[in-house]
Amino acid sequence: MIFLISEAGQTLEHGIDQYQRLELAVFIVQQLSAALKISYACTVVTLKSLYLNDTH
């Protein structure tokens, strides 16, 4: 019986560990997508300003 309880505890700990890793992965993906959006916006602004400078 004690063996079963310790097994369940280890499984639970493993599950929590996996969940934290998943949360971390999601957080990293969110940070990356935010960084990509920012760099994309900067690129668009730079290209527009270059284009406007060329046309005027």
All heavy atoms as a GROMACS GRO file, in nm:
protein
  442
    1MET      N    1   0.084  -0.121   0.000
    1MET     CA    2   0.000   0.000   0.000
    1MET      C    3   0.087   0.126   0.000
    1MET      O    4   0.062   0.218  -0.077
    1MET     CB    5  -0.092  -0.004   0.125
    1MET     CG    6  -0.195   0.107   0.129
    1MET     SD    7  -0.313   0.091  -0.007
    1MET     CE    8  -0.399   0.245   0.006
    2ILE      N    9   0.189   0.127   0.087
    2ILE     CA   10   0.279   0.242   0.093
    2ILE      C   11   0.349   0.260  -0.042
    2ILE      O   12   0.368   0.372  -0.089
    2ILE     CB   13   0.382   0.225   0.207
    2ILE    CG1   14   0.310   0.234   0.343
    2ILE    CG2   15   0.491   0.331   0.199
    2ILE    CD1   16   0.394   0.191   0.459
    3PHE      N   17   0.384   0.149  -0.105
    3PHE     CA   18   0.450   0.154  -0.235
    3PHE      C   19   0.360   0.223  -0.338
    3PHE      O   20   0.405   0.307  -0.414
    3PHE     CB   21   0.483   0.011  -0.282
    3PHE     CG   22   0.541   0.006  -0.420
    3PHE    CD1   23   0.671   0.050  -0.444
    3PHE    CD2   24   0.466  -0.041  -0.527
    3PHE    CE1   25   0.724   0.046  -0.572
    3PHE    CE2   26   0.519  -0.044  -0.655
    3PHE     CZ   27   0.648  -0.002  -0.677
    4LEU      N   28   0.231   0.188  -0.335
    4LEU     CA   29   0.136   0.250  -0.428
    4LEU      C   30   0.126   0.400  -0.405
    4LEU      O   31   0.121   0.478  -0.500
    4LEU     CB   32  -0.003   0.186  -0.412
    4LEU     CG   33  -0.020   0.047  -0.473
    4LEU    CD1   34  -0.157  -0.008  -0.439
    4LEU    CD2   35  -0.001   0.051  -0.624
    5ILE      N   36   0.125   0.442  -0.277
    5ILE     CA   37   0.114   0.585  -0.245
    5ILE      C   38   0.238   0.659  -0.295
    5ILE      O   39   0.227   0.765  -0.356
    5ILE     CB   40   0.096   0.606  -0.092
    5ILE    CG1   41  -0.043   0.555  -0.051
    5ILE    CG2   42   0.111   0.753  -0.055
    5ILE    CD1   43  -0.065   0.549   0.098
    6SER      N   44   0.357   0.599  -0.274
    6SER     CA   45   0.478   0.667  -0.320
    6SER      C   46   0.483   0.672  -0.472
    6SER      O   47   0.528   0.770  -0.530
    6SER     CB   48   0.603   0.599  -0.264
    6SER     OG   49   0.619   0.470  -0.322
    7GLU      N   50   0.433   0.568  -0.538
    7GLU     CA   51   0.426   0.569  -0.685
    7GLU      C   52   0.334   0.681  -0.732
    7GLU      O   53   0.367   0.754  -0.825
    7GLU     CB   54   0.371   0.434  -0.735
    7GLU     CG   55   0.474   0.323  -0.744
    7GLU     CD   56   0.571   0.346  -0.860
    7GLU    OE1   57   0.525   0.355  -0.976
    7GLU    OE2   58   0.692   0.355  -0.835
    8ALA      N   59   0.219   0.693  -0.667
    8ALA     CA   60   0.124   0.798  -0.704
    8ALA      C   61   0.186   0.936  -0.682
    8ALA      O   62   0.170   1.026  -0.764
    8ALA     CB   63  -0.004   0.784  -0.621
    9GLY      N   64   0.262   0.951  -0.573
    9GLY     CA   65   0.329   1.077  -0.544
    9GLY      C   66   0.430   1.111  -0.651
    9GLY      O   67   0.438   1.225  -0.698
   10GLN      N   68   0.508   1.013  -0.693
   10GLN     CA   69   0.609   1.035  -0.797
   10GLN      C   70   0.542   1.070  -0.929
   10GLN      O   71   0.588   1.158  -1.002
   10GLN     CB   72   0.697   0.910  -0.814
   10GLN     CG   73   0.798   0.895  -0.702
   10GLN     CD   74   0.880   0.767  -0.716
   10GLN    OE1   75   0.851   0.683  -0.800
   10GLN    NE2   76   0.979   0.753  -0.631
   11THR      N   77   0.432   1.002  -0.959
   11THR     CA   78   0.359   1.030  -1.083
   11THR      C   79   0.306   1.173  -1.081
   11THR      O   80   0.315   1.245  -1.180
   11THR     CB   81   0.242   0.931  -1.101
   11THR    OG1   82   0.294   0.799  -1.094
   11THR    CG2   83   0.174   0.950  -1.234
   12LEU      N   84   0.253   1.213  -0.966
   12LEU     CA   85   0.200   1.350  -0.951
   12LEU      C   86   0.311   1.452  -0.968
   12LEU      O   87   0.296   1.550  -1.040
   12LEU     CB   88   0.133   1.364  -0.814
   12LEU     CG   89   0.061   1.498  -0.790
   12LEU    CD1   90  -0.056   1.512  -0.885
   12LEU    CD2   91   0.015   1.506  -0.646
   13GLU      N   92   0.425   1.427  -0.904
   13GLU     CA   93   0.539   1.518  -0.915
   13GLU      C   94   0.585   1.528  -1.061
   13GLU      O   95   0.615   1.635  -1.111
   13GLU     CB   96   0.655   1.472  -0.827
   13GLU     CG   97   0.638   1.506  -0.681
   13GLU     CD   98   0.752   1.453  -0.596
   13GLU    OE1   99   0.857   1.417  -0.652
   13GLU    OE2  100   0.735   1.446  -0.474
   14HIS      N  101   0.589   1.415  -1.127
   14HIS     CA  102   0.628   1.411  -1.268
   14HIS      C  103   0.529   1.492  -1.352
   14HIS      O  104   0.568   1.567  -1.440
   14HIS     CB  105   0.635   1.265  -1.316
   14HIS     CG  106   0.681   1.252  -1.458
   14HIS    ND1  107   0.809   1.282  -1.498
   14HIS    CD2  108   0.614   1.214  -1.570
   14HIS    CE1  109   0.819   1.263  -1.629
   14HIS    NE2  110   0.703   1.221  -1.675
   15GLY      N  111   0.401   1.476  -1.321
   15GLY     CA  112   0.297   1.549  -1.394
   15GLY      C  113   0.311   1.700  -1.374
   15GLY      O  114   0.299   1.777  -1.469
   16ILE      N  115   0.340   1.742  -1.251
   16ILE     CA  116   0.359   1.883  -1.222
   16ILE      C  117   0.482   1.935  -1.296
   16ILE      O  118   0.480   2.043  -1.354
   16ILE     CB  119   0.372   1.907  -1.069
   16ILE    CG1  120   0.236   1.882  -1.002
   16ILE    CG2  121   0.422   2.048  -1.039
   16ILE    CD1  122   0.242   1.877  -0.851
   17ASP      N  123   0.588   1.855  -1.297
   17ASP     CA  124   0.711   1.892  -1.367
   17ASP      C  125   0.683   1.912  -1.515
   17ASP      O  126   0.725   2.011  -1.575
   17ASP     CB  127   0.818   1.784  -1.346
   17ASP     CG  128   0.953   1.825  -1.401
   17ASP    OD1  129   0.991   1.941  -1.379
   17ASP    OD2  130   1.017   1.742  -1.467
   18GLN      N  131   0.610   1.819  -1.575
   18GLN     CA  132   0.574   1.828  -1.717
   18GLN      C  133   0.491   1.954  -1.743
   18GLN      O  134   0.510   2.023  -1.841
   18GLN     CB  135   0.495   1.705  -1.761
   18GLN     CG  136   0.574   1.577  -1.760
   18GLN     CD  137   0.679   1.572  -1.870
   18GLN    OE1  138   0.795   1.606  -1.851
   18GLN    NE2  139   0.637   1.531  -1.987
   19TYR      N  140   0.397   1.982  -1.652
   19TYR     CA  141   0.310   2.099  -1.667
   19TYR      C  142   0.391   2.228  -1.662
   19TYR      O  143   0.368   2.319  -1.741
   19TYR     CB  144   0.203   2.098  -1.557
   19TYR     CG  145   0.105   2.212  -1.567
   19TYR    CD1  146   0.011   2.216  -1.670
   19TYR    CD2  147   0.108   2.316  -1.475
   19TYR    CE1  148  -0.078   2.321  -1.680
   19TYR    CE2  149   0.020   2.421  -1.486
   19TYR     CZ  150  -0.073   2.423  -1.588
   19TYR     OH  151  -0.161   2.528  -1.598
   20GLN      N  152   0.487   2.234  -1.569
   20GLN     CA  153   0.571   2.354  -1.558
   20GLN      C  154   0.656   2.372  -1.684
   20GLN      O  155   0.675   2.484  -1.730
   20GLN     CB  156   0.661   2.346  -1.434
   20GLN     CG  157   0.583   2.368  -1.305
   20GLN     CD  158   0.668   2.350  -1.182
   20GLN    OE1  159   0.771   2.284  -1.186
   20GLN    NE2  160   0.624   2.407  -1.072
   21ARG      N  161   0.704   2.261  -1.739
   21ARG     CA  162   0.781   2.269  -1.863
   21ARG      C  163   0.694   2.321  -1.975
   21ARG      O  164   0.737   2.401  -2.057
   21ARG     CB  165   0.836   2.131  -1.900
   21ARG     CG  166   0.956   2.090  -1.819
   21ARG     CD  167   1.013   1.961  -1.870
   21ARG     NE  168   1.105   1.903  -1.775
   21ARG     CZ  169   1.150   1.778  -1.781
   21ARG    NH1  170   1.107   1.699  -1.878
   21ARG    NH2  171   1.234   1.734  -1.692
   22LEU      N  172   0.569   2.273  -1.981
   22LEU     CA  173   0.475   2.318  -2.083
   22LEU      C  174   0.449   2.468  -2.069
   22LEU      O  175   0.451   2.541  -2.168
   22LEU     CB  176   0.344   2.240  -2.071
   22LEU     CG  177   0.237   2.273  -2.174
   22LEU    CD1  178   0.281   2.230  -2.313
   22LEU    CD2  179   0.106   2.205  -2.138
   23GLU      N  180   0.427   2.513  -1.945
   23GLU     CA  181   0.404   2.656  -1.920
   23GLU      C  182   0.524   2.737  -1.966
   23GLU      O  183   0.509   2.842  -2.027
   23GLU     CB  184   0.380   2.682  -1.771
   23GLU     CG  185   0.238   2.658  -1.727
   23GLU     CD  186   0.213   2.716  -1.589
   23GLU    OE1  187   0.304   2.713  -1.504
   23GLU    OE2  188   0.102   2.766  -1.566
   24LEU      N  189   0.643   2.687  -1.936
   24LEU     CA  190   0.766   2.756  -1.977
   24LEU      C  191   0.776   2.764  -2.128
   24LEU      O  192   0.809   2.868  -2.184
   24LEU     CB  193   0.888   2.684  -1.918
   24LEU     CG  194   1.023   2.751  -1.944
   24LEU    CD1  195   1.030   2.886  -1.875
   24LEU    CD2  196   1.135   2.662  -1.895
   25ALA      N  197   0.744   2.653  -2.195
   25ALA     CA  198   0.749   2.650  -2.341
   25ALA      C  199   0.649   2.750  -2.400
   25ALA      O  200   0.682   2.823  -2.494
   25ALA     CB  201   0.719   2.509  -2.391
   26VAL      N  202   0.530   2.755  -2.345
   26VAL     CA  203   0.428   2.849  -2.393
   26VAL      C  204   0.476   2.992  -2.374
   26VAL      O  205   0.462   3.076  -2.462
   26VAL     CB  206   0.293   2.825  -2.320
   26VAL    CG1  207   0.195   2.939  -2.344
   26VAL    CG2  208   0.232   2.693  -2.365
   27PHE      N  209   0.535   3.018  -2.255
   27PHE     CA  210   0.587   3.152  -2.226
   27PHE      C  211   0.695   3.192  -2.327
   27PHE      O  212   0.694   3.302  -2.379
   27PHE     CB  213   0.644   3.153  -2.083
   27PHE     CG  214   0.708   3.283  -2.046
   27PHE    CD1  215   0.631   3.395  -2.018
   27PHE    CD2  216   0.846   3.293  -2.038
   27PHE    CE1  217   0.691   3.515  -1.983
   27PHE    CE2  218   0.907   3.413  -2.003
   27PHE     CZ  219   0.829   3.525  -1.976
   28ILE      N  220   0.786   3.099  -2.356
   28ILE     CA  221   0.894   3.126  -2.452
   28ILE      C  222   0.837   3.156  -2.590
   28ILE      O  223   0.879   3.250  -2.657
   28ILE     CB  224   0.994   3.009  -2.456
   28ILE    CG1  225   1.074   3.004  -2.325
   28ILE    CG2  226   1.089   3.021  -2.574
   28ILE    CD1  227   1.156   2.879  -2.307
   29VAL      N  228   0.739   3.076  -2.632
   29VAL     CA  229   0.676   3.097  -2.763
   29VAL      C  230   0.609   3.234  -2.768
   29VAL      O  231   0.621   3.306  -2.867
   29VAL     CB  232   0.575   2.984  -2.794
   29VAL    CG1  233   0.488   3.020  -2.913
   29VAL    CG2  234   0.649   2.854  -2.818
   30GLN      N  235   0.541   3.272  -2.659
   30GLN     CA  236   0.476   3.403  -2.655
   30GLN      C  237   0.579   3.515  -2.666
   30GLN      O  238   0.557   3.613  -2.738
   30GLN     CB  239   0.396   3.418  -2.526
   30GLN     CG  240   0.267   3.338  -2.526
   30GLN     CD  241   0.197   3.342  -2.392
   30GLN    OE1  242   0.256   3.373  -2.289
   30GLN    NE2  243   0.069   3.309  -2.391
   31GLN      N  244   0.691   3.499  -2.595
   31GLN     CA  245   0.796   3.601  -2.600
   31GLN      C  246   0.853   3.612  -2.740
   31GLN      O  247   0.877   3.721  -2.790
   31GLN     CB  248   0.908   3.568  -2.500
   31GLN     CG  249   0.865   3.573  -2.356
   31GLN     CD  250   0.808   3.708  -2.316
   31GLN    OE1  251   0.870   3.811  -2.337
   31GLN    NE2  252   0.690   3.707  -2.258
   32LEU      N  253   0.875   3.495  -2.804
   32LEU     CA  254   0.931   3.494  -2.939
   32LEU      C  255   0.835   3.560  -3.038
   32LEU      O  256   0.878   3.639  -3.122
   32LEU     CB  257   0.960   3.351  -2.984
   32LEU     CG  258   1.088   3.289  -2.930
   32LEU    CD1  259   1.096   3.143  -2.971
   32LEU    CD2  260   1.210   3.364  -2.984
   33SER      N  261   0.707   3.529  -3.028
   33SER     CA  262   0.611   3.586  -3.122
   33SER      C  263   0.600   3.737  -3.101
   33SER      O  264   0.589   3.812  -3.197
   33SER     CB  265   0.474   3.518  -3.110
   33SER     OG  266   0.414   3.549  -2.986
   34ALA      N  267   0.608   3.781  -2.975
   34ALA     CA  268   0.605   3.925  -2.948
   34ALA      C  269   0.728   3.992  -3.008
   34ALA      O  270   0.717   4.098  -3.071
   34ALA     CB  271   0.599   3.949  -2.797
   35ALA      N  272   0.843   3.929  -2.992
   35ALA     CA  273   0.968   3.985  -3.048
   35ALA      C  274   0.961   3.989  -3.201
   35ALA      O  275   1.004   4.087  -3.262
   35ALA     CB  276   1.087   3.902  -3.002
   36LEU      N  277   0.904   3.885  -3.259
   36LEU     CA  278   0.891   3.882  -3.405
   36LEU      C  279   0.798   3.991  -3.455
   36LEU      O  280   0.825   4.057  -3.554
   36LEU     CB  281   0.839   3.745  -3.451
   36LEU     CG  282   0.941   3.632  -3.454
   36LEU    CD1  283   0.873   3.500  -3.484
   36LEU    CD2  284   1.048   3.660  -3.559
   37LYS      N  285   0.687   4.012  -3.382
   37LYS     CA  286   0.593   4.117  -3.421
   37LYS      C  287   0.660   4.253  -3.415
   37LYS      O  288   0.642   4.336  -3.503
   37LYS     CB  289   0.471   4.115  -3.329
   37LYS     CG  290   0.373   4.004  -3.360
   37LYS     CD  291   0.259   4.003  -3.261
   37LYS     CE  292   0.173   3.880  -3.279
   37LYS     NZ  293   0.079   3.862  -3.168
   38ILE      N  294   0.739   4.275  -3.309
   38ILE     CA  295   0.807   4.403  -3.293
   38ILE      C  296   0.908   4.423  -3.405
   38ILE      O  297   0.913   4.530  -3.467
   38ILE     CB  298   0.876   4.411  -3.154
   38ILE    CG1  299   0.769   4.422  -3.045
   38ILE    CG2  300   0.972   4.530  -3.148
   38ILE    CD1  301   0.822   4.399  -2.905
   39SER      N  302   0.987   4.321  -3.434
   39SER     CA  303   1.088   4.335  -3.539
   39SER      C  304   1.022   4.352  -3.676
   39SER      O  305   1.070   4.428  -3.760
   39SER     CB  306   1.184   4.215  -3.540
   39SER     OG  307   1.116   4.097  -3.570
   40TYR      N  308   0.908   4.284  -3.696
   40TYR     CA  309   0.834   4.299  -3.822
   40TYR      C  310   0.783   4.442  -3.836
   40TYR      O  311   0.796   4.504  -3.941
   40TYR     CB  312   0.718   4.199  -3.825
   40TYR     CG  313   0.627   4.215  -3.945
   40TYR    CD1  314   0.670   4.174  -4.071
   40TYR    CD2  315   0.501   4.270  -3.932
   40TYR    CE1  316   0.588   4.188  -4.182
   40TYR    CE2  317   0.418   4.285  -4.042
   40TYR     CZ  318   0.463   4.245  -4.167
   40TYR     OH  319   0.382   4.260  -4.276
   41ALA      N  320   0.727   4.494  -3.727
   41ALA     CA  321   0.676   4.632  -3.729
   41ALA      C  322   0.789   4.730  -3.757
   41ALA      O  323   0.772   4.823  -3.837
   41ALA     CB  324   0.607   4.664  -3.596
   42CYS      N  325   0.905   4.709  -3.694
   42CYS     CA  326   1.020   4.798  -3.717
   42CYS      C  327   1.064   4.791  -3.863
   42CYS      O  328   1.096   4.893  -3.924
   42CYS     CB  329   1.136   4.758  -3.626
   42CYS     SG  330   1.106   4.800  -3.454
   43THR      N  331   1.065   4.670  -3.918
   43THR     CA  332   1.106   4.653  -4.058
   43THR      C  333   1.009   4.726  -4.150
   43THR      O  334   1.051   4.796  -4.243
   43THR     CB  335   1.109   4.502  -4.094
   43THR    OG1  336   1.193   4.435  -4.000
   43THR    CG2  337   1.162   4.480  -4.234
   44VAL      N  338   0.880   4.711  -4.126
   44VAL     CA  339   0.779   4.777  -4.209
   44VAL      C  340   0.795   4.929  -4.202
   44VAL      O  341   0.794   4.997  -4.304
   44VAL     CB  342   0.637   4.734  -4.165
   44VAL    CG1  343   0.531   4.822  -4.230
   44VAL    CG2  344   0.613   4.588  -4.201
   45VAL      N  345   0.814   4.980  -4.080
   45VAL     CA  346   0.830   5.125  -4.062
   45VAL      C  347   0.954   5.173  -4.135
   45VAL      O  348   0.952   5.276  -4.204
   45VAL     CB  349   0.836   5.160  -3.912
   45VAL    CG1  350   0.885   5.304  -3.891
   45VAL    CG2  351   0.700   5.139  -3.847
   46THR      N  352   1.062   5.098  -4.123
   46THR     CA  353   1.187   5.136  -4.190
   46THR      C  354   1.170   5.136  -4.340
   46THR      O  355   1.210   5.231  -4.409
   46THR     CB  356   1.301   5.038  -4.150
   46THR    OG1  357   1.310   5.034  -4.008
   46THR    CG2  358   1.433   5.081  -4.209
   47LEU      N  359   1.108   5.032  -4.393
   47LEU     CA  360   1.085   5.024  -4.538
   47LEU      C  361   0.996   5.137  -4.587
   47LEU      O  362   1.020   5.196  -4.691
   47LEU     CB  363   1.025   4.888  -4.575
   47LEU     CG  364   1.119   4.768  -4.565
   47LEU    CD1  365   1.043   4.638  -4.588
   47LEU    CD2  366   1.233   4.781  -4.664
   48LYS      N  367   0.891   5.168  -4.510
   48LYS     CA  368   0.800   5.276  -4.549
   48LYS      C  369   0.874   5.409  -4.550
   48LYS      O  370   0.856   5.489  -4.643
   48LYS     CB  371   0.682   5.284  -4.452
   48LYS     CG  372   0.572   5.184  -4.483
   48LYS     CD  373   0.453   5.206  -4.391
   48LYS     CE  374   0.341   5.110  -4.425
   48LYS     NZ  375   0.229   5.119  -4.328
   49SER      N  376   0.956   5.433  -4.449
   49SER     CA  377   1.027   5.560  -4.444
   49SER      C  378   1.128   5.568  -4.558
   49SER      O  379   1.145   5.675  -4.618
   49SER     CB  380   1.096   5.578  -4.309
   49SER     OG  381   1.197   5.482  -4.290
   50LEU      N  382   1.194   5.458  -4.592
   50LEU     CA  383   1.286   5.457  -4.704
   50LEU      C  384   1.212   5.484  -4.834
   50LEU      O  385   1.256   5.563  -4.918
   50LEU     CB  386   1.359   5.322  -4.714
   50LEU     CG  387   1.468   5.298  -4.610
   50LEU    CD1  388   1.517   5.154  -4.621
   50LEU    CD2  389   1.582   5.396  -4.626
   51TYR      N  390   1.096   5.420  -4.848
   51TYR     CA  391   1.015   5.437  -4.968
   51TYR      C  392   0.970   5.582  -4.982
   51TYR      O  393   0.977   5.641  -5.088
   51TYR     CB  394   0.896   5.341  -4.963
   51TYR     CG  395   0.804   5.354  -5.082
   51TYR    CD1  396   0.842   5.305  -5.207
   51TYR    CD2  397   0.681   5.415  -5.069
   51TYR    CE1  398   0.759   5.317  -5.317
   51TYR    CE2  399   0.596   5.428  -5.178
   51TYR     CZ  400   0.636   5.379  -5.302
   51TYR     OH  401   0.553   5.391  -5.410
   52LEU      N  402   0.923   5.639  -4.869
   52LEU     CA  403   0.876   5.778  -4.872
   52LEU      C  404   0.991   5.873  -4.903
   52LEU      O  405   0.973   5.970  -4.975
   52LEU     CB  406   0.811   5.814  -4.739
   52LEU     CG  407   0.674   5.751  -4.713
   52LEU    CD1  408   0.628   5.780  -4.571
   52LEU    CD2  409   0.571   5.800  -4.813
   53ASN      N  410   1.110   5.844  -4.849
   53ASN     CA  411   1.225   5.929  -4.877
   53ASN      C  412   1.264   5.921  -5.025
   53ASN      O  413   1.306   6.020  -5.082
   53ASN     CB  414   1.345   5.886  -4.790
   53ASN     CG  415   1.326   5.928  -4.645
   53ASN    OD1  416   1.246   6.014  -4.614
   53ASN    ND2  417   1.400   5.864  -4.556
   54ASP      N  418   1.249   5.803  -5.083
   54ASP     CA  419   1.283   5.786  -5.224
   54ASP      C  420   1.186   5.861  -5.314
   54ASP      O  421   1.224   5.917  -5.416
   54ASP     CB  422   1.284   5.637  -5.263
   54ASP     CG  423   1.409   5.568  -5.210
   54ASP    OD1  424   1.501   5.639  -5.165
   54ASP    OD2  425   1.413   5.445  -5.215
   55THR      N  426   1.058   5.860  -5.279
   55THR     CA  427   0.957   5.916  -5.368
   55THR      C  428   0.953   6.068  -5.360
   55THR      O  429   0.910   6.133  -5.454
   55THR     CB  430   0.818   5.860  -5.337
   55THR    OG1  431   0.790   5.879  -5.198
   55THR    CG2  432   0.809   5.712  -5.370
   56HIS      N  433   0.995   6.126  -5.246
   56HIS     CA  434   0.989   6.272  -5.232
   56HIS      C  435   1.122   6.337  -5.261
   56HIS      O  436   1.224   6.285  -5.231
   56HIS     CB  437   0.941   6.311  -5.092
   56HIS     CG  438   0.798   6.271  -5.070
   56HIS    ND1  439   0.695   6.317  -5.148
   56HIS    CD2  440   0.742   6.188  -4.981
   56HIS    CE1  441   0.580   6.265  -5.106
   56HIS    NE2  442   0.606   6.187  -5.005
   0.00000   0.00000   0.00000
